[in-house]
Amino acid sequence: MSDDSGDLVQVGQEIADDWQAYETARAARARWADEEKRLKTKLLLALGYAEDDESPAPVQAVAPSGEPLFRVAIGLYRGMDFNYLRTNYPHIYAECETSKATKSLKT
């Protein structure tokens, strides 16, 4: 295992403050993402959508006043089972695999 902690770099107070603001923003985003997911699930359940429904239909939600609020659009997610591909067709997986360096901030 390699040590990827990197060299020590002294930063100024502005960068230290920016790090604290970044941590605060990241935590707030996570809380709001959880709240968004909770509310979306609640709204879809209230409209009668089941998680395992194979053919959901789009609807338009309207307020008690009759004013349109939002619509539920139905789409199709298409993904790739990379584990299946890697296990059953390793030569194809290896031929198609790409990599690049990424950067992330960690405590």
DRENPA-3360 file (N, C-alpha, C; in nm, 2 decimals, always signed):
BEGIN
1 = MSDDSGDL = +0.09/-0.12/+0.00/+0.00/+0.00/+0.00/+0.09/+0.12/+0.00 ~ +0.05/+0.22/-0.08/+0.14/+0.34/-0.09/+0.08/+0.45/+0.00 ~ +0.16/+0.54/+0.04/+0.12/+0.66/+0.12/+0.09/+0.77/+0.02 ~ -0.03/+0.81/+0.00/-0.07/+0.91/-0.09/-0.10/+1.04/-0.02 ~ -0.05/+1.06/+0.10/-0.09/+1.18/+0.17/-0.02/+1.30/+0.11 ~ +0.09/+1.29/+0.04/+0.16/+1.40/-0.03/+0.24/+1.48/+0.06 ~ +0.30/+1.58/+0.01/+0.39/+1.67/+0.08/+0.31/+1.77/+0.17 ~ +0.37/+1.81/+0.28/+0.31/+1.91/+0.36/+0.33/+2.05/+0.30;
9 = VQVGQEIA = +0.22/+2.12/+0.29/+0.22/+2.26/+0.23/+0.16/+2.35/+0.33 ~ +0.23/+2.45/+0.37/+0.18/+2.55/+0.46/+0.08/+2.65/+0.38 ~ -0.04/+2.67/+0.43/-0.13/+2.76/+0.36/-0.16/+2.87/+0.45 ~ -0.22/+2.98/+0.39/-0.25/+3.10/+0.46/-0.39/+3.09/+0.53 ~ -0.42/+3.19/+0.61/-0.55/+3.19/+0.68/-0.67/+3.18/+0.59 ~ -0.66/+3.25/+0.47/-0.77/+3.25/+0.37/-0.80/+3.11/+0.33 ~ -0.70/+3.03/+0.30/-0.72/+2.89/+0.26/-0.78/+2.81/+0.37 ~ -0.73/+2.83/+0.49/-0.78/+2.76/+0.61/-0.93/+2.80/+0.63;
17 = DDWQAYET = -0.97/+2.92/+0.61/-1.11/+2.96/+0.62/-1.19/+2.90/+0.51 ~ -1.13/+2.90/+0.39/-1.20/+2.84/+0.27/-1.23/+2.69/+0.30 ~ -1.13/+2.62/+0.36/-1.15/+2.48/+0.39/-1.27/+2.46/+0.49 ~ -1.28/+2.54/+0.59/-1.39/+2.54/+0.69/-1.52/+2.56/+0.61 ~ -1.52/+2.66/+0.52/-1.65/+2.69/+0.45/-1.68/+2.58/+0.36 ~ -1.58/+2.51/+0.30/-1.60/+2.40/+0.21/-1.67/+2.28/+0.29 ~ -1.61/+2.25/+0.41/-1.67/+2.15/+0.49/-1.81/+2.18/+0.53 ~ -1.84/+2.30/+0.57/-1.98/+2.34/+0.60/-2.07/+2.33/+0.48;
25 = ARAARARW = -2.03/+2.37/+0.37/-2.11/+2.36/+0.24/-2.13/+2.21/+0.21 ~ -2.03/+2.13/+0.22/-2.05/+1.99/+0.19/-2.14/+1.92/+0.28 ~ -2.14/+1.95/+0.41/-2.23/+1.89/+0.51/-2.37/+1.94/+0.48 ~ -2.39/+2.07/+0.45/-2.52/+2.12/+0.42/-2.58/+2.06/+0.29 ~ -2.49/+2.04/+0.19/-2.54/+1.97/+0.07/-2.59/+1.83/+0.09 ~ -2.51/+1.76/+0.18/-2.55/+1.62/+0.21/-2.69/+1.62/+0.28 ~ -2.71/+1.72/+0.38/-2.84/+1.72/+0.45/-2.95/+1.76/+0.35 ~ -2.93/+1.85/+0.26/-3.03/+1.89/+0.17/-3.06/+1.78/+0.07;
33 = ADEEKRLK = -2.95/+1.70/+0.03/-2.97/+1.59/-0.06/-3.06/+1.48/+0.00 ~ -3.04/+1.46/+0.13/-3.12/+1.36/+0.20/-3.26/+1.41/+0.21 ~ -3.28/+1.54/+0.24/-3.42/+1.60/+0.25/-3.49/+1.59/+0.11 ~ -3.41/+1.62/+0.01/-3.47/+1.62/-0.13/-3.52/+1.47/-0.16 ~ -3.44/+1.38/-0.13/-3.47/+1.24/-0.15/-3.60/+1.19/-0.07 ~ -3.60/+1.24/+0.06/-3.71/+1.20/+0.14/-3.84/+1.26/+0.09 ~ -3.84/+1.39/+0.05/-3.96/+1.46/+0.00/-4.00/+1.40/-0.14 ~ -3.91/+1.37/-0.22/-3.94/+1.31/-0.35/-4.01/+1.17/-0.33;
41 = TKLLLALG = -3.96/+1.09/-0.24/-4.02/+0.96/-0.22/-4.16/+0.98/-0.16 ~ -4.17/+1.07/-0.07/-4.31/+1.10/-0.01/-4.41/+1.14/-0.12 ~ -4.36/+1.23/-0.20/-4.45/+1.28/-0.31/-4.49/+1.17/-0.41 ~ -4.39/+1.09/-0.45/-4.42/+0.98/-0.54/-4.52/+0.88/-0.48 ~ -4.49/+0.84/-0.35/-4.58/+0.75/-0.28/-4.72/+0.81/-0.27 ~ -4.73/+0.94/-0.24/-4.87/+1.00/-0.23/-4.94/+1.00/-0.36 ~ -4.87/+1.00/-0.47/-4.93/+0.99/-0.60/-4.95/+0.85/-0.65 ~ -4.92/+0.75/-0.57/-4.95/+0.61/-0.60/-4.84/+0.54/-0.68;
49 = YAEDDESP = -4.72/+0.60/-0.68/-4.61/+0.53/-0.75/-4.54/+0.43/-0.66 ~ -4.53/+0.30/-0.70/-4.46/+0.20/-0.63/-4.32/+0.19/-0.68 ~ -4.22/+0.15/-0.60/-4.08/+0.14/-0.64/-4.07/+0.03/-0.74 ~ -4.15/-0.07/-0.74/-4.13/-0.19/-0.83/-4.23/-0.18/-0.95 ~ -4.29/-0.07/-0.97/-4.39/-0.06/-1.08/-4.31/-0.06/-1.21 ~ -4.34/-0.16/-1.30/-4.27/-0.18/-1.42/-4.31/-0.08/-1.53 ~ -4.43/-0.03/-1.52/-4.47/+0.07/-1.63/-4.55/+0.18/-1.57 ~ -4.48/+0.27/-1.50/-4.55/+0.39/-1.44/-4.59/+0.48/-1.55;
57 = APVQAVAP = -4.70/+0.56/-1.52/-4.76/+0.65/-1.61/-4.73/+0.79/-1.56 ~ -4.70/+0.89/-1.65/-4.68/+1.03/-1.61/-4.81/+1.09/-1.56 ~ -4.80/+1.18/-1.47/-4.91/+1.26/-1.42/-4.87/+1.40/-1.40 ~ -4.97/+1.49/-1.39/-4.96/+1.63/-1.36/-5.03/+1.65/-1.23 ~ -4.95/+1.70/-1.13/-5.01/+1.73/-1.00/-5.06/+1.88/-1.00 ~ -5.18/+1.90/-0.95/-5.24/+2.03/-0.94/-5.28/+2.06/-0.79 ~ -5.27/+2.19/-0.76/-5.30/+2.23/-0.62/-5.46/+2.23/-0.61 ~ -5.50/+2.23/-0.48/-5.65/+2.23/-0.46/-5.72/+2.35/-0.54;
65 = SGEPLFRV = -5.64/+2.46/-0.57/-5.70/+2.57/-0.65/-5.71/+2.53/-0.79 ~ -5.65/+2.42/-0.84/-5.65/+2.39/-0.98/-5.52/+2.43/-1.05 ~ -5.44/+2.50/-0.98/-5.31/+2.55/-1.04/-5.21/+2.44/-1.05 ~ -5.15/+2.42/-1.17/-5.05/+2.32/-1.18/-4.93/+2.34/-1.09 ~ -4.89/+2.23/-1.03/-4.77/+2.23/-0.93/-4.65/+2.17/-1.00 ~ -4.66/+2.05/-1.04/-4.54/+1.98/-1.10/-4.60/+1.86/-1.18 ~ -4.51/+1.80/-1.26/-4.55/+1.68/-1.33/-4.45/+1.58/-1.30 ~ -4.49/+1.45/-1.31/-4.40/+1.34/-1.30/-4.37/+1.29/-1.44;
73 = AIGLYRGM = -4.25/+1.31/-1.48/-4.20/+1.26/-1.61/-4.15/+1.12/-1.59 ~ -4.17/+1.03/-1.69/-4.13/+0.90/-1.68/-4.02/+0.88/-1.79 ~ -3.90/+0.83/-1.74/-3.79/+0.81/-1.83/-3.74/+0.66/-1.82 ~ -3.64/+0.63/-1.89/-3.58/+0.49/-1.88/-3.43/+0.51/-1.85 ~ -3.39/+0.45/-1.75/-3.24/+0.45/-1.71/-3.18/+0.33/-1.78 ~ -3.08/+0.35/-1.85/-3.00/+0.23/-1.91/-2.86/+0.24/-1.85 ~ -2.82/+0.13/-1.79/-2.69/+0.13/-1.73/-2.61/+0.01/-1.79 ~ -2.49/+0.00/-1.74/-2.40/-0.11/-1.78/-2.36/-0.19/-1.65;
81 = DFNYLRTN = -2.37/-0.32/-1.66/-2.32/-0.40/-1.54/-2.18/-0.43/-1.56 ~ -2.09/-0.34/-1.51/-1.95/-0.36/-1.53/-1.89/-0.48/-1.46 ~ -1.95/-0.52/-1.35/-1.90/-0.64/-1.28/-1.93/-0.77/-1.37 ~ -2.04/-0.77/-1.43/-2.07/-0.88/-1.52/-1.97/-0.88/-1.64 ~ -1.95/-0.77/-1.70/-1.86/-0.75/-1.81/-1.72/-0.79/-1.77 ~ -1.67/-0.74/-1.66/-1.54/-0.78/-1.61/-1.52/-0.93/-1.58 ~ -1.63/-0.99/-1.52/-1.62/-1.13/-1.49/-1.63/-1.22/-1.61 ~ -1.72/-1.19/-1.70/-1.75/-1.28/-1.81/-1.68/-1.25/-1.94;
89 = YPHIYAEC = -1.63/-1.13/-1.96/-1.56/-1.08/-2.08/-1.44/-1.00/-2.04 ~ -1.35/-1.05/-1.96/-1.24/-0.97/-1.91/-1.15/-0.91/-2.02 ~ -1.14/-0.97/-2.13/-1.06/-0.92/-2.24/-1.13/-0.79/-2.30 ~ -1.26/-0.79/-2.31/-1.33/-0.68/-2.36/-1.33/-0.57/-2.26 ~ -1.35/-0.60/-2.14/-1.34/-0.50/-2.03/-1.21/-0.43/-2.03 ~ -1.10/-0.51/-2.04/-0.96/-0.46/-2.03/-0.94/-0.37/-2.16 ~ -0.99/-0.41/-2.27/-0.97/-0.33/-2.39/-1.04/-0.19/-2.38 ~ -1.16/-0.19/-2.31/-1.24/-0.07/-2.31/-1.21/+0.02/-2.18;
97 = ETSKATKS = -1.14/-0.04/-2.09/-1.11/+0.03/-1.96/-1.03/+0.16/-1.98 ~ -1.06/+0.27/-1.92/-0.98/+0.39/-1.92/-0.96/+0.43/-1.78 ~ -0.86/+0.52/-1.76/-0.83/+0.57/-1.62/-0.78/+0.71/-1.64 ~ -0.80/+0.79/-1.53/-0.74/+0.92/-1.53/-0.73/+0.96/-1.38 ~ -0.64/+1.05/-1.36/-0.62/+1.10/-1.22/-0.74/+1.18/-1.17 ~ -0.77/+1.17/-1.05/-0.88/+1.25/-0.99/-0.82/+1.32/-0.87 ~ -0.89/+1.43/-0.83/-0.85/+1.50/-0.71/-0.97/+1.51/-0.62 ~ -0.94/+1.49/-0.49/-1.05/+1.50/-0.39/-0.99/+1.57/-0.26;
105 = LKT = -1.07/+1.63/-0.19/-1.02/+1.69/-0.06/-1.07/+1.60/+0.05 ~ -0.97/+1.56/+0.14/-1.00/+1.47/+0.25/-0.95/+1.53/+0.38 ~ -1.02/+1.50/+0.49/-0.97/+1.55/+0.62/-0.85/+1.47/+0.66;
% end
